[in-house]
Amino acid sequence: MKRTYYLLLVLLPAISLAGAWRNQSISKAEVKQGLSKVKVAVLYENITDGVLIDRSIEETINILKETRTDLIFRGFWKWLPILNSPDSIPPELLELAPEGTTLEQAAEALRKSGHYYKELERWITAIKEEIPNIIFVGAIPTQTLGRIEYNPLSGKVYSTEETWGMALDPHKWNIKNSDTLVTKEGFQSWWYGVHPYGGRIDKYDWQKVPAYFPDITNPTFQDLLLSWAKKQIDCGADGIWIDMLHTQAKLLAQMTRDVNHPSVKESMDAASKIVDAIHEYGDSKGKYIYVGSWNGPFVWAEVAGLKFPYSPPNLDFITTSPLNQEILDMKLDSARWAMEIPAQKKIYANIPVFAFLDWAFDSSQTVMFSQKLSSEEQREVLRTFDSSFTKMGVNFIYPLHGGYMGKGEITTKLAWGKYRTYDALAPEFDTYQTIKELAQSKATTGLNERSEALPRAPRLEQNYPNPFNPSTTIRFSLAQRSHVTLKVFDVLGREVATLVEGDLIVGNHSVVWNGKDERGNQMSSGIYFYKLEAGDKFSQTKPLLLLK
């Protein structure tokens, strides 16, 4: 496809507005709305992995063009220390390499990985030359601090003693567990045991483990964390996604059993401070930077009917993820999302929501998706999730490349026969054609246009199949958010089963009845009735026939 045609077809809507903010041609408020115009978002971590998997910049650009990509999510991920160039490796960092590694060997290994800032800048520059309005979102962690760290702006290397000084210490707030003070080493040992970079060990030694859980309220760590974000921005990133931004506050609230505890408040304040600092850095560069993170404890407190007494940070977008079981079931849990989506909108108003398949642990969504499902099942999940999330007004991020697929015997399918990172083009998964078709459809019609027209009135449909054995599907629609009950009765009017009871959002819904009562007993053949009540005014009953 010729570049001119591509620009006319895809880029004229000017999805990425950050550059216009730089030139002061539109208002900052208009720039902030840029993400709401994104149609196609893809996960591609890391964009520079092409160096490792032998995929050229030109081939990567062609993939982005074929999928009409507007936004690259998690395009570059900082985990352990990332350097500016293979030609400037501080000797102190060799401690993290296998014993006996020389600077020359380390430089060659880094060059072959492509995972350094100079290479990131080269890739972003090349991509934006071909697709000027694409939005590139990098990513940084608040849950991981390498035992030896590196500030890419100042060039400072932080020693083990210095990074240990930035590690979270609950004793700082005199936090107790069963009347016993929670020590720094005790907490860090626990976190190391449950986190992917660690594992269970006989004896925890903070001077030897690879990483710690940092203290987000520590000013030195804040500066270091921001240096990782700023460096990606300097390389051309348009946005930063912050992983586990609210995790420290959540952990401390659990330990203290008090959401109003000073440690929780200080952690929440620090999270907001970090988001604001990234925005301010973008402003200093004449460029609006989009900042996003997980929907956080605010949403889950709202869903549970609890109060989380803090305002969320000034985020530009939020992310969410389906559960492992939803992936294995190959469909979203409508009851879960009927509660979560309205809660998100209440807390965050109208900022964009993106959903993606997350990873980290050996039992993550990406592991379930890549290792437990066949290629055809993966393709079906992509179609189903994309359709379902679109109906909710959530932008489903297509998994093009990236996502840890587990270690050891857990991973039986490797991308291209050797990589533990998911890749849609790999023959082991073969999902790229489906992603391309979905993306091209979304690019043509848009997220909002693909959503089904909202019902004008509540409606209860006849079950199908009918007669049925052993199960049947009942579909209904709501014109507004309502409290809904859907129950099954026998011919004598006795209640047999409650299929739905709770608040549901506007739209089309479906539920399956398996022909059993509340106690799990199989009902006998015969005529039954199902009754839908929505709000105070709508009530409708229809018959169904169970045959054995």
N, C-alpha and C positions, 0 to 999 in steps of 0.2 A: 504494500500500500504506500502510495506516495505521501511524503511528509505534508505537503500542502493540503491534500484531501483529509488527512488525519487531523490536522489542525482545525479545519473547517468543521469536521464532524464532531470532534470531541472537545477541543480546547476553547472554542469561542465562548462557552458559558462562563469562562474565567472562574473555575472552581477554586483554585488557590488564590486567595486575595492578599496573602502576606506581602508579595512584592509590591502590590499597589499601595499598601500601607507605607512601605519603605519610601515610595515616591510621593506620599501624601496626596494621592489622587482621590482617595476615598477616606471615609471616616474610620476610626478605630473600631467603632461599633459594627460597621459593615464588615470589617475584616473578621471580627469574632464570629459572625454568622456564616463564614465561609465553609465550616465543617458541615453545616446543615445541608449544603448543596452537594456534598459528596455522594456519588451514586455507587461507585465500585471501590471497595477497600480490600486489599490483599495483605496477608501476613507473609513477610519475606525476611526472615532472620537467619543469618545476616546477609545483607545485600552483597557484601564482599566475599561471600562464600563461593562465588563463581571461581575465584582463584583456586580454591581447594577442590571443587568438584569438576573443574575444567569446563565451566560455562562462561563464555566471554561476556564482556559488557554489552556487545552488540546483540548477542543472543538473549540476554536478560532484558534489554530494552524491547526487543521484539515480543517477548512474553508479556511485558507490561502493556505494550500497544495492543496486542491481540486480545487481552482481557480488558481493554479500555480502563486501565487502572487510574483512579483519581487520587488514591491515598495508599502509601506503603506503611504498614503498621509494624512496629518493632524492627525497623530496617537495620538497626545496629544496637547490639546489647552489650552493656558493660557488666561483666561478672567479676573475674579476677583482674589484676592490673592490665590496662591497655596502654601501649606505648605510642608515641607519635610516629616512629619510623624504626625499621630494623637496623638502621645505621646509628641509632642513638639509644642503645640499651644500657641503662645504668648497671654497673657490675653487681650492685647489691641485690638486684632482682634475680640473679642467677641462683640464689638460694631456693627459689621456687621451682627451678628446673631439676631434672634428674641429676643425681650426683655425677660429677665429672664433666658436665656439659660446659663447653667453651663459649665465649662470646660469639665466635664465628658460627658455631653450630646453632646457637640460639637465634642468631640473626637469620640464618637460612630457614630454620623452622618457622619463624614468624613470617618471613617473606612468602613461604608456601601456603600459609594459612590465610593470608590477606586480612587478618584481623588487627589492623592498626589504623590510626587516624589519618595518616597521609593517604592510605589506600581508600578509606571511606570518602575523603574529599574528592578523590579522582573519580570514584563511581558516581557520587551524587552530581558532580559537575557534568559528567557525560550524559547521565540520565536527563538532567534538566535542559541540556542543550537540545535534546530530541523531544522531550515532553515538558515544556517550560512551566506548566501550571500544576504539575504533580505535587502532592503534599508528602513530604518525607518525615515520618515520625520515628525518632530514636527512642531508646529506653534505658532507664537506670534503675538500680535496686536500692531500696532502703533497708533490706533485710540481710545484706551481706557486706562484710568488710574484710578484705584479704589480710592475712597476718602481716604481710609486707605490702604496702600500697604505694600508688604513684599518682601525683597531681600533674596532669598533662599540660596545665597552663604554666605552673611555676617550675616544673621539672623536679620538684622535691620528692624524695623517696622517704616513706615513713617506715621506721623500724618496727620490729615486733613489740617493743616496749611502748612505742608511740601509738600503735593501732590498738593495743590492749587498753591503753588509756581512753580510747574512744568507744570501747565495747560497753554495752548496756550493763549497768550494775544496779539491781533493785535495791541494794543496801543504801544507795544514795538517798532514797526516800524512806529508809527504815521499814521496808515492806517485809511482812512476816508470813510464814506458812505454818499454821498450827502452833503459833506462839514462838516459832523459831525464825530468826532473821534469814531471809533469802540472800545467799552470798552471790557475788559476781561469778565465781567459778562454778557454783552450783547451777545457776541459771544457764550460763554458757555451755556447760556440759550437757544439760538437758536439751538445749536447742541443737547442739551438735549431733545429738543422738537421733533427733527426729528429722533433721534437714538433709536434703539430697547431697550437699557437699560434705557431709559427715557420715555418721552411722554409729552404731553401738560399739563402744570400746571398753576395755577393762579399766583403764585409768586415763582420765582426761588430763592432758598437759597443754596448757595454753601457749606454751613456747614452741609447740610442734604442730598443732593443728593448722589446717590451711586457711581458716577464716573464722570470724566471729559475727555475732549479731550486734550491730552498732547501736549507739544511743543517738536517736534523732534530735535530742535536745542538746547534744554536745556541740558547741560552736565550731570546734576544729573539724568534726565530722561534717557538719553542715557545709563548711567551706569546701571540703574535699568532694562531697556529693555534688555540690553545685559546679565544681570544676569539670566533672564528668559530663554534666548537662551542657555547660557552656562550650566545651570543646566540640561536642557534636553540632551545636548551633554554628560554631565557627566553621565547621566543615560543610555546612549547607543545610542542616536539618531545620525543618519548619515547625516541628513540634517535639515534645518530650513526654513519654508515658512513664510514670513513676510507679514501679511495682511495690505492692504491700505498704503503701504510704501510711495506712492507719493501723498496721499490725502491732506496732509498739503500744499504742494506746489501748488496743483491744486486749493484748496480753496482760498489761498492767491492771486493766479493769477486772480481768478475770482473777488475777492474783490477789488484788485488794478487795474484790467483791464490792467495789464502790466506784461508780462512774464519775463521781465528783471528787475523787482523790486527786491531790495536787499532781501526782505523777501522770495521771491521765490528762488533766488539763494542760500541763506543760507539753506533753507529747502532741496533743491536738494543735496547740499554738505553734509548735515547731513545724508541723505538717503544712499549715497555712503559710507560715513564713517562707518555707522552701518554694512553694508554688508561686508566691508573690515575687520572690527573688528571680525566678526564671523569667517571669513576665517582664520584670524590670530590666533584666539583661537584654532581652529582645528589644525593648524600647530604646535602650542605649545604642543598639545597632541599627535603629530605624526599621525594625522588622517585628511584626507581631508573632509571638511564639505560642502555639497551642499547647496547653498542658492538660494531661488527662491521667486518670488512675482508676482503680476499682471503685464501685459504688459505695463501698465502705459500710461501717456499722450503723450509719444513719438509716439506710434502707431496711436492714434486717431488724432494727429496733422498731421501725414503723410497721413492718409486717407483723411483728410479734405483739404490737400494741404497747410497746414500751417507749420510754422517753430517753433519748440520748441528748444530753443538755449542751450540745455544741453546734455551731454552724459549720457546714462543710467548707473546705477550701474553695477558692475561686477557680474552679476547674472549667475547662472549655468542652470537655467530653468525658464520659465515663464508660467503663467497660464491665461486661458481665460474661458469664460462661455457663454453658449447660453442664449438668452433672454427669458423672460416669454412667449412672443407670439410664439416663436419657439417651446416651449414645448407644448403649447396649440394647435398649428398647427400640432404638431408631426413630424416636419421636419425642417431642418435648412434653413435659408434664404441664398440661394446661392449667391445673389448679395452682401450681407453683407460680407460673408466670402471671396468672390473673391477679395474684397478690403483689408480686415484685414490681411489675411495670407501673401500676398506679402509684406505688410507694416511691419509685424513682422519680416519677414526674412531680410528685408532691414535694420531694426534697430538693430536686435539682432543676425544677421548672422545665424549660424546653431545650436544654442542651442535648446534643446528639448522644445516643447510646449505641455502642458497638458491642457485638458478641463474637467471641472467638473460642477456639478449642485451646484450653490452657495446658500447661505441662509443668513439671518439676520433679514430682515423685514418680516412683515406679508404678504407681496405680493412677496416673493422671488421665485426663480426657484424651490427650493425644496418644497415650499408650493404648487405651481402650479402642480408639478409632483405628489406629494403624495395625495393632497386633491381634485384636479380638474379632475384627470384622474383615470379611472378604473385600476384594476390590469393588465388586458390584454392590455390596452392602454399604461401603464407604460412599459410593456415588449416590446411592439412595438417601443416605443421611444428609449429604450436601444439598440435595434437592429439597428434602423435607424441611430441614432446618432453615434453609434460605427462604422458603415459602412461609413457614410459620413465623419467623422473626420479622419478615417484611410486613405481615399482617398486624404485628404489634407496633410497627414503627421503629423497629430496631434494625440496624444495619449489620448483617452477618458478614464477617471478615472471612474471605476465602483462604484456606490454608495452602498457599502456593509452595512455600519452602520455609522450613523451620519448625522446631518443636522436638524436644528430646523424647525419644521413644523407649527409654528404659535401659537397664544395664544387664549384663550377664545373660542368664538363661531366659529372662523375661522377654528379650527381644529376639524373636525368631525370624522376623522380616526386616532386613536392613535395606536402606535406600541405595540403589545401585550396587547391592551386594556387599557394601562395606561401611555405610554411614548410619549412625544412630540418630540422624536428623531427618525428619519427614520431608519428602519432596514429591509433589504431585506428578511430576514428569517421570519419576522412577518407575520402571516396569513392574516392580513389586506392588505398586499402588494404582498407577494408571488412572488418576482422577483428573488430570489436566483438561481433557476434552470437555468433561462435565462442567468444570469450573469456568472454562472459556465460554461455554454456551450460556451458563447462568449469568456470567458477568456481562456478556454482550447484550443479553435481554434486559438486564437491569440498566445498562448504560443507555439503551435505546428508549426505554419507557420511564426510567427513574424509580426511586424507592417509593415515593408516594403514589405514583400512577399504578404500580404493581399491586398495591394494597387493594383488596376487594372493597367494593363500595360498601359503605356502612349501612346496615339495615335501617329502614325508616320506622319500623315497629317491631316489637318482639314477635317471634314466630317459632312454633314447634312443628317439626316435620315428622312424617311417618317413619317409624323405625325401618331399618333394612339390614339383613333380609327379614322378611315377614311372610309366612311363618319362619321360625328359626330354630336351630339346634347346632352347637350349644350356646352361641352368643349372638347378640345383635347390637347394632350401633344406633343410637338416638342422637339426632342433630337438632340444634336450636340456635336462634339468633337473638341478640339483645341490641336495642337501639340506644341504650344508655347503661352506664354502670349501675348494677342492681344487685340486691340480695336475692339469691336464687335457691330454690329447692326443687329437686327432681326426684320423685319417689315412684315406686312400683307398688301396686295394690292387687289383691286377688279379687275374684268376682263378688266376694262378700264385703269388700271395702276394707279388709284388713291390710295394714301396711306390711309389705314383704321386704323391701330394701330401699335405703336412701342412697341414691347415686350421686347427687350433688347437694351440698348445703354450704353456702358461703357467698361472698361478694365476687362477682365476675365483671370483667371489663366489656366494653362495647365490642361487638363483632360476632363471628360465627364460632360455635362450640360444638363439641361432640363428646359422647361418653358411651362406654360399652357396658351392657348388662350381660353377665355370664349365666343367667338363669338360676342364680342361687340367692338365698335369703341372707339376712345380716349375720347369721351364725355359720354361714358357709354350706348350708344344706341345699342339695339340688332340689329344685321345685319340680312338681309333677307336670305332665302335659296339661295344657288348657289355655283358656283366655285370661290375660292379665291386662291391667291398665297402668299407663304411666302418666303422671301429672306434673306439669311444669308451672311453678309460681315464680313470677319475677316482679319485685317491687310490691307495691300495694294494690295494683290494679290488674295485672295480667295473670290469668289462670286458664290453663287449657289441658284437656285430658284426651288421650288417644288409646285405642286398644292394640294389643299385640298378642301373637299366638305362639306358644311354645309347644313344639312337637318333638317327641323322642322316637 
